[in-house]
């Protein structure tokens, strides 16, 4: 259990941090229209009666 606490757990934390950093930094290389947040549209619910 000490091996997990000393080596494996910190390695997993660092790998998750690096993955998140790469995912966020990848927006720099996207075209400008894809780097913007997605548009929010109102979605109407259509109810069928009958």
MMTF fields as JSON, N, C-alpha, C and O atoms, coordinates in Angstrom:
{
  "mmtfVersion": "1.0.0",
  "mmtfProducer": "UNKNOWN",
  "numBonds": 199,
  "numAtoms": 200,
  "numGroups": 50,
  "numChains": 1,
  "numModels": 1,
  "chainsPerModel": [1],
  "groupsPerChain": [50],
  "chainIdList": ["A"],
  "bondAtomList": [4, 2, 8, 6, 12, 10, 16, 14, 20, 18, 24, 22, 28, 26, 32, 30, 36, 34, 40, 38, 44, 42, 48, 46, 52, 50, 56, 54, 60, 58, 64, 62, 68, 66, 72, 70, 76, 74, 80, 78, 84, 82, 88, 86, 92, 90, 96, 94, 100, 98, 104, 102, 108, 106, 112, 110, 116, 114, 120, 118, 124, 122, 128, 126, 132, 130, 136, 134, 140, 138, 144, 142, 148, 146, 152, 150, 156, 154, 160, 158, 164, 162, 168, 166, 172, 170, 176, 174, 180, 178, 184, 182, 188, 186, 192, 190, 196, 194],
  "bondOrderList": [1, 1, 1, 1, 1, 1, 1, 1, 1, 1, 1, 1, 1, 1, 1, 1, 1, 1, 1, 1, 1, 1, 1, 1, 1, 1, 1, 1, 1, 1, 1, 1, 1, 1, 1, 1, 1, 1, 1, 1, 1, 1, 1, 1, 1, 1, 1, 1, 1],
  "groupList": [{"groupName": "UNK", "atomNameList": ["N", "CA", "C", "O"], "elementList": ["N", "C", "C", "O"], "formalChargeList": [0, 0, 0, 0], "bondAtomList": [1, 0, 2, 1, 3, 2], "bondOrderList": [1, 1, 2], "singleLetterCode": "X", "chemCompType": "L-PEPTIDE LINKING"}],
  "groupTypeList": [0, 0, 0, 0, 0, 0, 0, 0, 0, 0, 0, 0, 0, 0, 0, 0, 0, 0, 0, 0, 0, 0, 0, 0, 0, 0, 0, 0, 0, 0, 0, 0, 0, 0, 0, 0, 0, 0, 0, 0, 0, 0, 0, 0, 0, 0, 0, 0, 0, 0],
  "groupIdList": [1, 2, 3, 4, 5, 6, 7, 8, 9, 10, 11, 12, 13, 14, 15, 16, 17, 18, 19, 20, 21, 22, 23, 24, 25, 26, 27, 28, 29, 30, 31, 32, 33, 34, 35, 36, 37, 38, 39, 40, 41, 42, 43, 44, 45, 46, 47, 48, 49, 50],
  "secStructList": [7, 2, 2, 0, 0, 0, 0, 0, 2, 2, 2, 2, 2, 2, 2, 2, 2, 2, 2, 2, 2, 2, 2, 2, 2, 4, 4, 4, 4, 1, 7, 2, 2, 2, 2, 1, 7, 7, 7, 7, 7, 7, 7, 7, 7, 7, 7, 7, 7, 7],
  "xCoordList": [0.82, 0.0, 0.863, 0.455, 2.041, 2.94, 3.425, 3.63, 3.607, 4.051, 2.979, 3.288, 1.721, 0.626, 0.598, 0.45, 0.743, 0.658, 1.852, 1.71, 3.007, 4.213, 4.461, 4.993, 4.083, 4.438, 3.239, 3.189, 2.283, 1.202, 0.194, -0.186, -0.251, -1.236, -0.707, -1.414, 0.511, 1.02, 1.177, 0.947, 1.567, 1.688, 0.334, 0.242, -0.716, -2.056, -2.505, -3.131, -2.193, -2.573, -1.866, -2.483, -0.583, 0.181, -0.328, -0.419, -0.664, -1.181, -2.527, -2.771, -3.396, -4.685, -4.473, -5.141, -3.553, -3.257, -2.733, -3.159, -1.812, -1.245, -2.321, -2.358, -3.193, -4.277, -5.204, -5.602, -5.55, -6.426, -5.735, -6.372, -4.452, -3.706, -3.666, -3.829, -3.452, -3.431, -4.812, -4.929, -5.86, -7.214, -7.596, -8.226, -7.224, -7.56, -6.684, -7.16, -5.423, -4.506, -4.792, -4.388, -5.474, -5.757, -6.668, -6.702, -7.408, -8.303, -7.528, -8.087, -6.258, -5.452, -5.331, -5.305, -5.258, -4.997, -6.268, -6.188, -7.43, -8.676, -8.959, -8.507, -9.698, -10.143, -10.983, -11.588, -11.019, -11.664, -13.15, -13.681, -13.825, -15.252, -15.5, -16.566, -14.534, -14.712, -14.261, -14.666, -13.437, -12.94, -13.956, -13.821, -14.967, -15.986, -16.916, -17.052, -17.544, -18.52, -19.691, -20.011, -20.302, -21.434, -22.605, -22.846, -23.336, -24.491, -25.609, -25.798, -26.329, -27.456, -28.739, -28.964, -29.572, -30.834, -31.978, -31.861, -33.064, -34.251, -34.855, -35.042, -35.151, -35.736, -37.172, -37.433, -38.096, -39.505, -39.951, -39.486, -40.849, -41.379, -42.709, -43.603, -42.825, -44.049, -44.846, -44.378, -46.052, -46.906, -47.98, -48.662, -48.115, -49.156, -50.405, -50.363, -51.521, -52.785, -53.604, -53.656, -54.208, -55.05, -55.226, -55.918],
  "yCoordList": [-1.196, 0.0, 1.259, 2.292, 1.177, 2.333, 2.683, 3.853, 1.658, 1.914, 2.7, 3.638, 2.319, 3.052, 4.501, 5.412, 4.72, 6.061, 6.928, 8.143, 6.331, 7.115, 7.316, 8.351, 6.346, 6.415, 6.494, 7.369, 5.603, 5.477, 6.613, 7.201, 6.943, 8.013, 9.372, 10.076, 9.763, 11.042, 11.041, 12.06, 9.903, 9.808, 9.997, 10.675, 9.406, 9.584, 11.036, 11.552, 11.693, 13.099, 13.952, 14.823, 13.709, 14.473, 14.199, 15.124, 12.951, 12.622, 13.293, 13.781, 13.322, 13.997, 15.489, 16.094, 16.094, 17.514, 17.805, 18.768, 16.979, 17.195, 17.026, 17.791, 16.036, 15.839, 17.047, 17.498, 17.572, 18.749, 19.963, 20.747, 20.118, 21.236, 21.16, 22.176, 19.978, 19.792, 20.042, 20.668, 19.562, 19.738, 21.216, 21.66, 21.973, 23.395, 24.165, 25.09, 23.798, 24.502, 24.21, 24.985, 23.121, 22.773, 23.79, 23.875, 24.563, 25.573, 26.644, 27.301, 26.835, 27.847, 27.511, 28.409, 26.22, 25.792, 25.58, 25.282, 25.728, 25.57, 26.821, 27.909, 26.683, 27.878, 28.754, 28.263, 30.031, 30.969, 30.666, 30.885, 30.168, 29.892, 28.643, 28.507, 27.737, 26.534, 26.752, 25.999, 27.756, 28.001, 28.738, 28.778, 29.318, 30.049, 29.057, 27.912, 29.499, 28.621, 28.308, 29.084, 27.193, 26.789, 27.742, 28.18, 28.068, 28.951, 28.247, 27.036, 29.019, 28.474, 28.935, 30.131, 27.977, 28.3, 27.785, 26.766, 28.501, 28.045, 26.883, 26.963, 25.83, 24.653, 24.546, 24.385, 24.639, 24.528, 23.08, 22.265, 22.777, 21.422, 21.401, 22.2, 20.478, 20.356, 19.167, 18.029, 19.468, 18.421, 18.073, 18.952, 16.791, 16.346, 16.022, 15.296, 16.573, 16.256, 15.391, 15.637, 14.425, 13.663, 12.324, 11.528],
  "zCoordList": [0.0, 0.0, 0.0, -0.531, 0.586, 0.613, -0.787, -1.107, -1.622, -3.006, -3.747, -4.483, -3.553, -4.199, -3.738, -4.552, -2.416, -1.853, -2.254, -2.394, -2.436, -2.72, -4.204, -4.606, -5.024, -6.442, -7.381, -8.245, -7.224, -8.204, -8.073, -9.086, -6.866, -6.683, -7.149, -7.869, -6.764, -7.294, -8.807, -9.458, -9.369, -10.822, -11.493, -12.516, -10.93, -11.493, -11.4, -12.326, -10.299, -10.143, -11.185, -11.798, -11.386, -12.373, -13.78, -14.587, -14.094, -15.429, -15.686, -16.789, -14.69, -14.857, -15.066, -15.905, -14.317, -14.477, -15.88, -16.517, -16.359, -17.699, -18.767, -19.731, -18.609, -19.569, -19.6, -20.675, -18.43, -18.375, -18.993, -19.696, -18.738, -19.306, -20.824, -21.498, -21.366, -22.825, -23.413, -24.467, -22.75, -23.267, -23.316, -24.276, -22.298, -22.273, -23.256, -23.913, -23.361, -24.254, -25.727, -26.594, -26.02, -27.411, -28.079, -29.306, -27.288, -27.87, -28.62, -29.499, -28.297, -28.98, -30.466, -31.307, -30.79, -32.157, -32.976, -34.167, -32.359, -33.101, -33.924, -33.566, -35.016, -35.732, -34.812, -33.859, -35.095, -34.178, -33.98, -32.891, -35.015, -34.854, -34.009, -33.408, -33.957, -33.142, -31.707, -30.821, -31.452, -30.106, -29.247, -28.024, -29.874, -29.124, -28.421, -28.853, -27.351, -26.69, -27.623, -28.523, -27.397, -28.232, -28.015, -26.89, -29.086, -28.922, -28.158, -28.275, -27.391, -26.622, -27.301, -27.483, -27.671, -28.333, -27.472, -26.792, -27.518, -26.815, -27.592, -28.806, -26.895, -27.536, -27.052, -25.86, -27.996, -27.644, -27.637, -28.434, -26.737, -26.646, -27.38, -27.101, -28.318, -29.094, -28.539, -28.534, -28.077, -27.542, -28.572, -29.099, -28.846, -29.771, -28.979, -27.985, -29.439, -28.802, -29.753, -30.958, -29.208, -30.096, -29.619, -30.254]
}
